């Protein structure tokens, strides 16, 4: 997925996975995934996607500041 936010391109195909959290089994309508990526120039973002009844029924990307990454991971 590719998304431009505030002029910054976030692209899952051209970034590196740092950490992935999976909730539920494949095909679970309540299950979802949250994947932390880092871009080539050091920007972090989270890619989310889930089943139709999950909190992420459609794929999306949101940026996350470097100083918030640790707290985000610990809250998972």
mmCIF file of the N, C-alpha and C atoms, coordinates in Angstrom:
data_MODEL
# 
_entry.id   MODEL 
# 
loop_
_atom_site.group_PDB 
_atom_site.id 
_atom_site.type_symbol 
_atom_site.label_atom_id 
_atom_site.label_alt_id 
_atom_site.label_comp_id 
_atom_site.label_asym_id 
_atom_site.label_entity_id 
_atom_site.label_seq_id 
_atom_site.pdbx_PDB_ins_code 
_atom_site.Cartn_x 
_atom_site.Cartn_y 
_atom_site.Cartn_z 
_atom_site.occupancy 
_atom_site.B_iso_or_equiv 
_atom_site.pdbx_formal_charge 
_atom_site.auth_seq_id 
_atom_site.auth_comp_id 
_atom_site.auth_asym_id 
_atom_site.auth_atom_id 
_atom_site.pdbx_PDB_model_num 
ATOM 1   N N  . UNK A 1 1  ? 0.846   -1.179  0.000  1.00 0.00 ? 1  UNK A N  1 
ATOM 2   C CA . UNK A 1 1  ? 0.000   0.000   0.000  1.00 0.00 ? 1  UNK A CA 1 
ATOM 3   C C  . UNK A 1 1  ? 0.890   1.241   0.000  1.00 0.00 ? 1  UNK A C  1 
ATOM 4   N N  . UNK A 1 2  ? 0.403   2.253   -0.641 1.00 0.00 ? 2  UNK A N  1 
ATOM 5   C CA . UNK A 1 2  ? 1.128   3.517   -0.714 1.00 0.00 ? 2  UNK A CA 1 
ATOM 6   C C  . UNK A 1 2  ? 0.170   4.634   -0.337 1.00 0.00 ? 2  UNK A C  1 
ATOM 7   N N  . UNK A 1 3  ? 0.648   5.555   0.507  1.00 0.00 ? 3  UNK A N  1 
ATOM 8   C CA . UNK A 1 3  ? -0.184  6.682   0.926  1.00 0.00 ? 3  UNK A CA 1 
ATOM 9   C C  . UNK A 1 3  ? 0.710   7.896   1.141  1.00 0.00 ? 3  UNK A C  1 
ATOM 10  N N  . UNK A 1 4  ? 0.245   9.048   0.679  1.00 0.00 ? 4  UNK A N  1 
ATOM 11  C CA . UNK A 1 4  ? 0.958   10.307  0.890  1.00 0.00 ? 4  UNK A CA 1 
ATOM 12  C C  . UNK A 1 4  ? 0.238   11.068  2.000  1.00 0.00 ? 4  UNK A C  1 
ATOM 13  N N  . UNK A 1 5  ? 0.994   11.410  3.050  1.00 0.00 ? 5  UNK A N  1 
ATOM 14  C CA . UNK A 1 5  ? 0.446   12.146  4.187  1.00 0.00 ? 5  UNK A CA 1 
ATOM 15  C C  . UNK A 1 5  ? 1.337   13.357  4.436  1.00 0.00 ? 5  UNK A C  1 
ATOM 16  N N  . UNK A 1 6  ? 0.756   14.533  4.367  1.00 0.00 ? 6  UNK A N  1 
ATOM 17  C CA . UNK A 1 6  ? 1.502   15.786  4.564  1.00 0.00 ? 6  UNK A CA 1 
ATOM 18  C C  . UNK A 1 6  ? 2.741   15.848  3.679  1.00 0.00 ? 6  UNK A C  1 
ATOM 19  N N  . UNK A 1 7  ? 2.612   15.384  2.445  1.00 0.00 ? 7  UNK A N  1 
ATOM 20  C CA . UNK A 1 7  ? 3.701   15.442  1.484  1.00 0.00 ? 7  UNK A CA 1 
ATOM 21  C C  . UNK A 1 7  ? 4.744   14.347  1.612  1.00 0.00 ? 7  UNK A C  1 
ATOM 22  N N  . UNK A 1 8  ? 4.589   13.444  2.567  1.00 0.00 ? 8  UNK A N  1 
ATOM 23  C CA . UNK A 1 8  ? 5.530   12.341  2.773  1.00 0.00 ? 8  UNK A CA 1 
ATOM 24  C C  . UNK A 1 8  ? 4.912   11.063  2.217  1.00 0.00 ? 8  UNK A C  1 
ATOM 25  N N  . UNK A 1 9  ? 5.704   10.324  1.421  1.00 0.00 ? 9  UNK A N  1 
ATOM 26  C CA . UNK A 1 9  ? 5.232   9.068   0.840  1.00 0.00 ? 9  UNK A CA 1 
ATOM 27  C C  . UNK A 1 9  ? 5.551   7.922   1.791  1.00 0.00 ? 9  UNK A C  1 
ATOM 28  N N  . UNK A 1 10 ? 4.532   7.168   2.149  1.00 0.00 ? 10 UNK A N  1 
ATOM 29  C CA . UNK A 1 10 ? 4.675   5.960   2.966  1.00 0.00 ? 10 UNK A CA 1 
ATOM 30  C C  . UNK A 1 10 ? 4.275   4.792   2.074  1.00 0.00 ? 10 UNK A C  1 
ATOM 31  N N  . UNK A 1 11 ? 5.193   3.863   1.855  1.00 0.00 ? 11 UNK A N  1 
ATOM 32  C CA . UNK A 1 11 ? 4.973   2.775   0.907  1.00 0.00 ? 11 UNK A CA 1 
ATOM 33  C C  . UNK A 1 11 ? 5.452   1.463   1.511  1.00 0.00 ? 11 UNK A C  1 
ATOM 34  N N  . UNK A 1 12 ? 4.541   0.514   1.675  1.00 0.00 ? 12 UNK A N  1 
ATOM 35  C CA . UNK A 1 12 ? 4.907   -0.766  2.286  1.00 0.00 ? 12 UNK A CA 1 
ATOM 36  C C  . UNK A 1 12 ? 5.854   -1.579  1.406  1.00 0.00 ? 12 UNK A C  1 
ATOM 37  N N  . UNK A 1 13 ? 5.812   -1.378  0.095  1.00 0.00 ? 13 UNK A N  1 
ATOM 38  C CA . UNK A 1 13 ? 6.689   -2.135  -0.804 1.00 0.00 ? 13 UNK A CA 1 
ATOM 39  C C  . UNK A 1 13 ? 8.125   -1.633  -0.794 1.00 0.00 ? 13 UNK A C  1 
ATOM 40  N N  . UNK A 1 14 ? 8.323   -0.371  -0.428 1.00 0.00 ? 14 UNK A N  1 
ATOM 41  C CA . UNK A 1 14 ? 9.660   0.218   -0.454 1.00 0.00 ? 14 UNK A CA 1 
ATOM 42  C C  . UNK A 1 14 ? 10.176  0.578   0.933  1.00 0.00 ? 14 UNK A C  1 
ATOM 43  N N  . UNK A 1 15 ? 9.602   -0.034  1.962  1.00 0.00 ? 15 UNK A N  1 
ATOM 44  C CA . UNK A 1 15 ? 10.026  0.197   3.344  1.00 0.00 ? 15 UNK A CA 1 
ATOM 45  C C  . UNK A 1 15 ? 10.308  -1.144  4.006  1.00 0.00 ? 15 UNK A C  1 
ATOM 46  N N  . UNK A 1 16 ? 10.912  -1.104  5.177  1.00 0.00 ? 16 UNK A N  1 
ATOM 47  C CA . UNK A 1 16 ? 11.320  -2.315  5.893  1.00 0.00 ? 16 UNK A CA 1 
ATOM 48  C C  . UNK A 1 16 ? 10.405  -2.562  7.084  1.00 0.00 ? 16 UNK A C  1 
ATOM 49  N N  . UNK A 1 17 ? 9.952   -3.820  7.210  1.00 0.00 ? 17 UNK A N  1 
ATOM 50  C CA . UNK A 1 17 ? 9.139   -4.194  8.370  1.00 0.00 ? 17 UNK A CA 1 
ATOM 51  C C  . UNK A 1 17 ? 10.030  -4.207  9.601  1.00 0.00 ? 17 UNK A C  1 
ATOM 52  N N  . UNK A 1 18 ? 9.599   -3.523  10.647 1.00 0.00 ? 18 UNK A N  1 
ATOM 53  C CA . UNK A 1 18 ? 10.315  -3.503  11.918 1.00 0.00 ? 18 UNK A CA 1 
ATOM 54  C C  . UNK A 1 18 ? 9.676   -4.483  12.897 1.00 0.00 ? 18 UNK A C  1 
ATOM 55  N N  . UNK A 1 19 ? 8.352   -4.456  12.998 1.00 0.00 ? 19 UNK A N  1 
ATOM 56  C CA . UNK A 1 19 ? 7.631   -5.320  13.942 1.00 0.00 ? 19 UNK A CA 1 
ATOM 57  C C  . UNK A 1 19 ? 6.214   -5.537  13.427 1.00 0.00 ? 19 UNK A C  1 
ATOM 58  N N  . UNK A 1 20 ? 5.700   -6.759  13.624 1.00 0.00 ? 20 UNK A N  1 
ATOM 59  C CA . UNK A 1 20 ? 4.345   -7.075  13.180 1.00 0.00 ? 20 UNK A CA 1 
ATOM 60  C C  . UNK A 1 20 ? 3.574   -7.729  14.318 1.00 0.00 ? 20 UNK A C  1 
ATOM 61  N N  . UNK A 1 21 ? 2.352   -7.249  14.536 1.00 0.00 ? 21 UNK A N  1 
ATOM 62  C CA . UNK A 1 21 ? 1.465   -7.803  15.554 1.00 0.00 ? 21 UNK A CA 1 
ATOM 63  C C  . UNK A 1 21 ? 0.227   -8.354  14.849 1.00 0.00 ? 21 UNK A C  1 
ATOM 64  N N  . UNK A 1 22 ? -0.107  -9.606  15.137 1.00 0.00 ? 22 UNK A N  1 
ATOM 65  C CA . UNK A 1 22 ? -1.265  -10.255 14.538 1.00 0.00 ? 22 UNK A CA 1 
ATOM 66  C C  . UNK A 1 22 ? -2.221  -10.679 15.639 1.00 0.00 ? 22 UNK A C  1 
ATOM 67  N N  . UNK A 1 23 ? -3.482  -10.362 15.455 1.00 0.00 ? 23 UNK A N  1 
ATOM 68  C CA . UNK A 1 23 ? -4.523  -10.696 16.426 1.00 0.00 ? 23 UNK A CA 1 
ATOM 69  C C  . UNK A 1 23 ? -5.586  -11.520 15.717 1.00 0.00 ? 23 UNK A C  1 
ATOM 70  N N  . UNK A 1 24 ? -5.807  -12.749 16.174 1.00 0.00 ? 24 UNK A N  1 
ATOM 71  C CA . UNK A 1 24 ? -6.767  -13.633 15.539 1.00 0.00 ? 24 UNK A CA 1 
ATOM 72  C C  . UNK A 1 24 ? -6.096  -14.502 14.493 1.00 0.00 ? 24 UNK A C  1 
ATOM 73  N N  . UNK A 1 25 ? -6.857  -15.439 13.980 1.00 0.00 ? 25 UNK A N  1 
ATOM 74  C CA . UNK A 1 25 ? -6.359  -16.375 12.967 1.00 0.00 ? 25 UNK A CA 1 
ATOM 75  C C  . UNK A 1 25 ? -6.676  -15.841 11.573 1.00 0.00 ? 25 UNK A C  1 
ATOM 76  N N  . UNK A 1 26 ? -5.935  -16.309 10.558 1.00 0.00 ? 26 UNK A N  1 
ATOM 77  C CA . UNK A 1 26 ? -6.253  -15.900 9.188  1.00 0.00 ? 26 UNK A CA 1 
ATOM 78  C C  . UNK A 1 26 ? -7.721  -16.202 8.865  1.00 0.00 ? 26 UNK A C  1 
ATOM 79  N N  . UNK A 1 27 ? -8.385  -15.256 8.262  1.00 0.00 ? 27 UNK A N  1 
ATOM 80  C CA . UNK A 1 27 ? -9.786  -15.408 7.911  1.00 0.00 ? 27 UNK A CA 1 
ATOM 81  C C  . UNK A 1 27 ? -10.762 -15.026 9.013  1.00 0.00 ? 27 UNK A C  1 
ATOM 82  N N  . UNK A 1 28 ? -10.259 -14.720 10.199 1.00 0.00 ? 28 UNK A N  1 
ATOM 83  C CA . UNK A 1 28 ? -11.110 -14.322 11.328 1.00 0.00 ? 28 UNK A CA 1 
ATOM 84  C C  . UNK A 1 28 ? -11.689 -12.936 11.042 1.00 0.00 ? 28 UNK A C  1 
ATOM 85  N N  . UNK A 1 29 ? -13.011 -12.782 10.996 1.00 0.00 ? 29 UNK A N  1 
ATOM 86  C CA . UNK A 1 29 ? -13.583 -11.470 10.697 1.00 0.00 ? 29 UNK A CA 1 
ATOM 87  C C  . UNK A 1 29 ? -13.305 -10.426 11.778 1.00 0.00 ? 29 UNK A C  1 
ATOM 88  N N  . UNK A 1 30 ? -12.891 -10.877 12.963 1.00 0.00 ? 30 UNK A N  1 
ATOM 89  C CA . UNK A 1 30 ? -12.542 -9.951  14.042 1.00 0.00 ? 30 UNK A CA 1 
ATOM 90  C C  . UNK A 1 30 ? -11.035 -9.729  14.157 1.00 0.00 ? 30 UNK A C  1 
ATOM 91  N N  . UNK A 1 31 ? -10.252 -10.504 13.435 1.00 0.00 ? 31 UNK A N  1 
ATOM 92  C CA . UNK A 1 31 ? -8.799  -10.420 13.514 1.00 0.00 ? 31 UNK A CA 1 
ATOM 93  C C  . UNK A 1 31 ? -8.244  -9.237  12.739 1.00 0.00 ? 31 UNK A C  1 
ATOM 94  N N  . UNK A 1 32 ? -7.018  -8.850  13.105 1.00 0.00 ? 32 UNK A N  1 
ATOM 95  C CA . UNK A 1 32 ? -6.367  -7.745  12.400 1.00 0.00 ? 32 UNK A CA 1 
ATOM 96  C C  . UNK A 1 32 ? -4.858  -7.811  12.596 1.00 0.00 ? 32 UNK A C  1 
ATOM 97  N N  . UNK A 1 33 ? -4.155  -7.028  11.789 1.00 0.00 ? 33 UNK A N  1 
ATOM 98  C CA . UNK A 1 33 ? -2.696  -6.918  11.868 1.00 0.00 ? 33 UNK A CA 1 
ATOM 99  C C  . UNK A 1 33 ? -2.304  -5.456  11.950 1.00 0.00 ? 33 UNK A C  1 
ATOM 100 N N  . UNK A 1 34 ? -1.235  -5.213  12.702 1.00 0.00 ? 34 UNK A N  1 
ATOM 101 C CA . UNK A 1 34 ? -0.607  -3.896  12.778 1.00 0.00 ? 34 UNK A CA 1 
ATOM 102 C C  . UNK A 1 34 ? 0.876   -4.123  12.489 1.00 0.00 ? 34 UNK A C  1 
ATOM 103 N N  . UNK A 1 35 ? 1.382   -3.484  11.450 1.00 0.00 ? 35 UNK A N  1 
ATOM 104 C CA . UNK A 1 35 ? 2.768   -3.686  11.049 1.00 0.00 ? 35 UNK A CA 1 
ATOM 105 C C  . UNK A 1 35 ? 3.506   -2.358  11.076 1.00 0.00 ? 35 UNK A C  1 
ATOM 106 N N  . UNK A 1 36 ? 4.598   -2.322  11.837 1.00 0.00 ? 36 UNK A N  1 
ATOM 107 C CA . UNK A 1 36 ? 5.431   -1.127  11.933 1.00 0.00 ? 36 UNK A CA 1 
ATOM 108 C C  . UNK A 1 36 ? 6.495   -1.188  10.846 1.00 0.00 ? 36 UNK A C  1 
ATOM 109 N N  . UNK A 1 37 ? 6.580   -0.142  10.056 1.00 0.00 ? 37 UNK A N  1 
ATOM 110 C CA . UNK A 1 37 ? 7.563   -0.030  8.983  1.00 0.00 ? 37 UNK A CA 1 
ATOM 111 C C  . UNK A 1 37 ? 8.482   1.153   9.246  1.00 0.00 ? 37 UNK A C  1 
ATOM 112 N N  . UNK A 1 38 ? 9.659   1.100   8.624  1.00 0.00 ? 38 UNK A N  1 
ATOM 113 C CA . UNK A 1 38 ? 10.564  2.248   8.606  1.00 0.00 ? 38 UNK A CA 1 
ATOM 114 C C  . UNK A 1 38 ? 10.962  2.505   7.152  1.00 0.00 ? 38 UNK A C  1 
ATOM 115 N N  . UNK A 1 39 ? 10.887  3.766   6.752  1.00 0.00 ? 39 UNK A N  1 
ATOM 116 C CA . UNK A 1 39 ? 11.236  4.136   5.383  1.00 0.00 ? 39 UNK A CA 1 
ATOM 117 C C  . UNK A 1 39 ? 12.755  4.236   5.239  1.00 0.00 ? 39 UNK A C  1 
ATOM 118 N N  . UNK A 1 40 ? 13.201  4.369   4.020  1.00 0.00 ? 40 UNK A N  1 
ATOM 119 C CA . UNK A 1 40 ? 14.630  4.508   3.754  1.00 0.00 ? 40 UNK A CA 1 
ATOM 120 C C  . UNK A 1 40 ? 15.245  5.738   4.389  1.00 0.00 ? 40 UNK A C  1 
ATOM 121 N N  . UNK A 1 41 ? 14.433  6.773   4.613  1.00 0.00 ? 41 UNK A N  1 
ATOM 122 C CA . UNK A 1 41 ? 14.970  7.980   5.256  1.00 0.00 ? 41 UNK A CA 1 
ATOM 123 C C  . UNK A 1 41 ? 14.595  8.065   6.735  1.00 0.00 ? 41 UNK A C  1 
ATOM 124 N N  . UNK A 1 42 ? 14.251  6.913   7.338  1.00 0.00 ? 42 UNK A N  1 
ATOM 125 C CA . UNK A 1 42 ? 14.103  6.842   8.786  1.00 0.00 ? 42 UNK A CA 1 
ATOM 126 C C  . UNK A 1 42 ? 12.765  7.244   9.373  1.00 0.00 ? 42 UNK A C  1 
ATOM 127 N N  . UNK A 1 43 ? 11.755  7.379   8.543  1.00 0.00 ? 43 UNK A N  1 
ATOM 128 C CA . UNK A 1 43 ? 10.426  7.716   9.061  1.00 0.00 ? 43 UNK A CA 1 
ATOM 129 C C  . UNK A 1 43 ? 9.661   6.424   9.360  1.00 0.00 ? 43 UNK A C  1 
ATOM 130 N N  . UNK A 1 44 ? 8.953   6.425   10.482 1.00 0.00 ? 44 UNK A N  1 
ATOM 131 C CA . UNK A 1 44 ? 8.169   5.254   10.881 1.00 0.00 ? 44 UNK A CA 1 
ATOM 132 C C  . UNK A 1 44 ? 6.700   5.437   10.509 1.00 0.00 ? 44 UNK A C  1 
ATOM 133 N N  . UNK A 1 45 ? 6.057   4.316   10.185 1.00 0.00 ? 45 UNK A N  1 
ATOM 134 C CA . UNK A 1 45 ? 4.614   4.325   9.978  1.00 0.00 ? 45 UNK A CA 1 
ATOM 135 C C  . UNK A 1 45 ? 4.054   2.953   10.293 1.00 0.00 ? 45 UNK A C  1 
ATOM 136 N N  . UNK A 1 46 ? 2.741   2.919   10.538 1.00 0.00 ? 46 UNK A N  1 
ATOM 137 C CA . UNK A 1 46 ? 2.050   1.675   10.854 1.00 0.00 ? 46 UNK A CA 1 
ATOM 138 C C  . UNK A 1 46 ? 1.040   1.396   9.749  1.00 0.00 ? 46 UNK A C  1 
ATOM 139 N N  . UNK A 1 47 ? 1.093   0.175   9.244  1.00 0.00 ? 47 UNK A N  1 
ATOM 140 C CA . UNK A 1 47 ? 0.121   -0.311  8.265  1.00 0.00 ? 47 UNK A CA 1 
ATOM 141 C C  . UNK A 1 47 ? -0.863  -1.199  9.014  1.00 0.00 ? 47 UNK A C  1 
ATOM 142 N N  . UNK A 1 48 ? -2.159  -0.964  8.830  1.00 0.00 ? 48 UNK A N  1 
ATOM 143 C CA . UNK A 1 48 ? -3.181  -1.745  9.525  1.00 0.00 ? 48 UNK A CA 1 
ATOM 144 C C  . UNK A 1 48 ? -4.141  -2.364  8.520  1.00 0.00 ? 48 UNK A C  1 
ATOM 145 N N  . UNK A 1 49 ? -4.609  -3.563  8.859  1.00 0.00 ? 49 UNK A N  1 
ATOM 146 C CA . UNK A 1 49 ? -5.607  -4.236  8.032  1.00 0.00 ? 49 UNK A CA 1 
ATOM 147 C C  . UNK A 1 49 ? -6.246  -5.340  8.841  1.00 0.00 ? 49 UNK A C  1 
ATOM 148 N N  . UNK A 1 50 ? -7.534  -5.575  8.622  1.00 0.00 ? 50 UNK A N  1 
ATOM 149 C CA . UNK A 1 50 ? -8.201  -6.626  9.375  1.00 0.00 ? 50 UNK A CA 1 
ATOM 150 C C  . UNK A 1 50 ? -9.450  -7.140  8.706  1.00 0.00 ? 50 UNK A C  1 
ATOM 151 N N  . UNK A 1 51 ? -10.111 -8.032  9.432  1.00 0.00 ? 51 UNK A N  1 
ATOM 152 C CA . UNK A 1 51 ? -11.361 -8.602  8.960  1.00 0.00 ? 51 UNK A CA 1 
ATOM 153 C C  . UNK A 1 51 ? -12.482 -7.573  8.982  1.00 0.00 ? 51 UNK A C  1 
ATOM 154 N N  . UNK A 1 52 ? -13.593 -7.941  8.381  1.00 0.00 ? 52 UNK A N  1 
ATOM 155 C CA . UNK A 1 52 ? -14.701 -6.989  8.227  1.00 0.00 ? 52 UNK A CA 1 
ATOM 156 C C  . UNK A 1 52 ? -15.308 -6.522  9.551  1.00 0.00 ? 52 UNK A C  1 
ATOM 157 N N  . UNK A 1 53 ? -15.134 -7.288  10.628 1.00 0.00 ? 53 UNK A N  1 
ATOM 158 C CA . UNK A 1 53 ? -15.672 -6.894  11.932 1.00 0.00 ? 53 UNK A CA 1 
ATOM 159 C C  . UNK A 1 53 ? -14.596 -6.367  12.883 1.00 0.00 ? 53 UNK A C  1 
ATOM 160 N N  . UNK A 1 54 ? -13.391 -6.196  12.388 1.00 0.00 ? 54 UNK A N  1 
ATOM 161 C CA . UNK A 1 54 ? -12.279 -5.748  13.231 1.00 0.00 ? 54 UNK A CA 1 
ATOM 162 C C  . UNK A 1 54 ? -12.249 -4.230  13.328 1.00 0.00 ? 54 UNK A C  1 
ATOM 163 N N  . UNK A 1 55 ? -11.325 -3.731  14.132 1.00 0.00 ? 55 UNK A N  1 
ATOM 164 C CA . UNK A 1 55 ? -11.181 -2.273  14.224 1.00 0.00 ? 55 UNK A CA 1 
ATOM 165 C C  . UNK A 1 55 ? -10.488 -1.688  12.997 1.00 0.00 ? 55 UNK A C  1 
ATOM 166 N N  . UNK A 1 56 ? -9.971  -2.549  12.113 1.00 0.00 ? 56 UNK A N  1 
ATOM 167 C CA . UNK A 1 56 ? -9.345  -2.103  10.861 1.00 0.00 ? 56 UNK A CA 1 
ATOM 168 C C  . UNK A 1 56 ? -9.963  -2.843  9.671  1.00 0.00 ? 56 UNK A C  1 
ATOM 169 N N  . UNK A 1 57 ? -11.237 -2.618  9.356  1.00 0.00 ? 57 UNK A N  1 
ATOM 170 C CA . UNK A 1 57 ? -11.863 -3.356  8.261  1.00 0.00 ? 57 UNK A CA 1 
ATOM 171 C C  . UNK A 1 57 ? -11.334 -2.967  6.875  1.00 0.00 ? 57 UNK A C  1 
ATOM 172 N N  . UNK A 1 58 ? -10.632 -1.859  6.793  1.00 0.00 ? 58 UNK A N  1 
ATOM 173 C CA . UNK A 1 58 ? -9.996  -1.432  5.546  1.00 0.00 ? 58 UNK A CA 1 
ATOM 174 C C  . UNK A 1 58 ? -8.539  -1.117  5.832  1.00 0.00 ? 58 UNK A C  1 
ATOM 175 N N  . UNK A 1 59 ? -7.675  -1.402  4.865  1.00 0.00 ? 59 UNK A N  1 
ATOM 176 C CA . UNK A 1 59 ? -6.260  -1.131  5.081  1.00 0.00 ? 59 UNK A CA 1 
ATOM 177 C C  . UNK A 1 59 ? -6.026  0.371   5.187  1.00 0.00 ? 59 UNK A C  1 
ATOM 178 N N  . UNK A 1 60 ? -5.019  0.720   5.997  1.00 0.00 ? 60 UNK A N  1 
ATOM 179 C CA . UNK A 1 60 ? -4.691  2.129   6.188  1.00 0.00 ? 60 UNK A CA 1 
ATOM 180 C C  . UNK A 1 60 ? -3.244  2.246   6.642  1.00 0.00 ? 60 UNK A C  1 
ATOM 181 N N  . UNK A 1 61 ? -2.741  3.445   6.582  1.00 0.00 ? 61 UNK A N  1 
ATOM 182 C CA . UNK A 1 61 ? -1.385  3.770   7.033  1.00 0.00 ? 61 UNK A CA 1 
ATOM 183 C C  . UNK A 1 61 ? -1.481  5.013   7.896  1.00 0.00 ? 61 UNK A C  1 
ATOM 184 N N  . UNK A 1 62 ? -0.748  5.001   9.006  1.00 0.00 ? 62 UNK A N  1 
ATOM 185 C CA . UNK A 1 62 ? -0.625  6.238   9.779  1.00 0.00 ? 62 UNK A CA 1 
ATOM 186 C C  . UNK A 1 62 ? 0.821   6.392   10.234 1.00 0.00 ? 62 UNK A C  1 
ATOM 187 N N  . UNK A 1 63 ? 1.357   7.622   10.135 1.00 0.00 ? 63 UNK A N  1 
ATOM 188 C CA . UNK A 1 63 ? 2.732   7.870   10.570 1.00 0.00 ? 63 UNK A CA 1 
ATOM 189 C C  . UNK A 1 63 ? 2.825   7.851   12.088 1.00 0.00 ? 63 UNK A C  1 
ATOM 190 N N  . UNK A 1 64 ? 4.013   7.544   12.577 1.00 0.00 ? 64 UNK A N  1 
ATOM 191 C CA . UNK A 1 64 ? 4.271   7.551   14.016 1.00 0.00 ? 64 UNK A CA 1 
ATOM 192 C C  . UNK A 1 64 ? 5.668   8.131   14.228 1.00 0.00 ? 64 UNK A C  1 
ATOM 193 N N  . UNK A 1 65 ? 5.788   9.023   15.171 1.00 0.00 ? 65 UNK A N  1 
ATOM 194 C CA . UNK A 1 65 ? 7.080   9.652   15.454 1.00 0.00 ? 65 UNK A CA 1 
ATOM 195 C C  . UNK A 1 65 ? 8.015   8.662   16.133 1.00 0.00 ? 65 UNK A C  1 
ATOM 196 N N  . UNK A 1 66 ? 9.294   8.784   15.840 1.00 0.00 ? 66 UNK A N  1 
ATOM 197 C CA . UNK A 1 66 ? 10.307  7.879   16.401 1.00 0.00 ? 66 UNK A CA 1 
ATOM 198 C C  . UNK A 1 66 ? 10.212  7.787   17.926 1.00 0.00 ? 66 UNK A C  1 
ATOM 199 N N  . UNK A 1 67 ? 9.990   8.914   18.587 1.00 0.00 ? 67 UNK A N  1 
ATOM 200 C CA . UNK A 1 67 ? 9.943   8.910   20.050 1.00 0.00 ? 67 UNK A CA 1 
ATOM 201 C C  . UNK A 1 67 ? 8.694   8.209   20.598 1.00 0.00 ? 67 UNK A C  1 
ATOM 202 N N  . UNK A 1 68 ? 7.708   7.941   19.746 1.00 0.00 ? 68 UNK A N  1 
ATOM 203 C CA . UNK A 1 68 ? 6.493   7.251   20.182 1.00 0.00 ? 68 UNK A CA 1 
ATOM 204 C C  . UNK A 1 68 ? 6.487   5.763   19.842 1.00 0.00 ? 68 UNK A C  1 
ATOM 205 N N  . UNK A 1 69 ? 7.471   5.300   19.098 1.00 0.00 ? 69 UNK A N  1 
ATOM 206 C CA . UNK A 1 69 ? 7.500   3.906   18.650 1.00 0.00 ? 69 UNK A CA 1 
ATOM 207 C C  . UNK A 1 69 ? 7.560   2.938   19.825 1.00 0.00 ? 69 UNK A C  1 
ATOM 208 N N  . UNK A 1 70 ? 8.428   3.179   20.784 1.00 0.00 ? 70 UNK A N  1 
ATOM 209 C CA . UNK A 1 70 ? 8.583   2.251   21.909 1.00 0.00 ? 70 UNK A CA 1 
ATOM 210 C C  . UNK A 1 70 ? 7.275   2.114   22.684 1.00 0.00 ? 70 UNK A C  1 
ATOM 211 N N  . UNK A 1 71 ? 6.640   3.236   23.001 1.00 0.00 ? 71 UNK A N  1 
ATOM 212 C CA . UNK A 1 71 ? 5.372   3.177   23.730 1.00 0.00 ? 71 UNK A CA 1 
ATOM 213 C C  . UNK A 1 71 ? 4.295   2.476   22.915 1.00 0.00 ? 71 UNK A C  1 
ATOM 214 N N  . UNK A 1 72 ? 4.276   2.717   21.612 1.00 0.00 ? 72 UNK A N  1 
ATOM 215 C CA . UNK A 1 72 ? 3.302   2.047   20.752 1.00 0.00 ? 72 UNK A CA 1 
ATOM 216 C C  . UNK A 1 72 ? 3.504   0.534   20.803 1.00 0.00 ? 72 UNK A C  1 
ATOM 217 N N  . UNK A 1 73 ? 4.752   0.093   20.698 1.00 0.00 ? 73 UNK A N  1 
ATOM 218 C CA . UNK A 1 73 ? 5.028   -1.347  20.733 1.00 0.00 ? 73 UNK A CA 1 
ATOM 219 C C  . UNK A 1 73 ? 4.681   -1.948  22.091 1.00 0.00 ? 73 UNK A C  1 
ATOM 220 N N  . UNK A 1 74 ? 4.991   -1.256  23.169 1.00 0.00 ? 74 UNK A N  1 
ATOM 221 C CA . UNK A 1 74 ? 4.693   -1.778  24.504 1.00 0.00 ? 74 UNK A CA 1 
ATOM 222 C C  . UNK A 1 74 ? 3.191   -1.860  24.772 1.00 0.00 ? 74 UNK A C  1 
ATOM 223 N N  . UNK A 1 75 ? 2.417   -1.063  24.079 1.00 0.00 ? 75 UNK A N  1 
ATOM 224 C CA . UNK A 1 75 ? 0.965   -1.084  24.283 1.00 0.00 ? 75 UNK A CA 1 
ATOM 225 C C  . UNK A 1 75 ? 0.277   -2.195  23.494 1.00 0.00 ? 75 UNK A C  1 
ATOM 226 N N  . UNK A 1 76 ? 1.048   -2.934  22.720 1.00 0.00 ? 76 UNK A N  1 
ATOM 227 C CA . UNK A 1 76 ? 0.459   -4.014  21.923 1.00 0.00 ? 76 UNK A CA 1 
ATOM 228 C C  . UNK A 1 76 ? 0.377   -5.268  22.710 1.00 0.00 ? 76 UNK A C  1 
# 
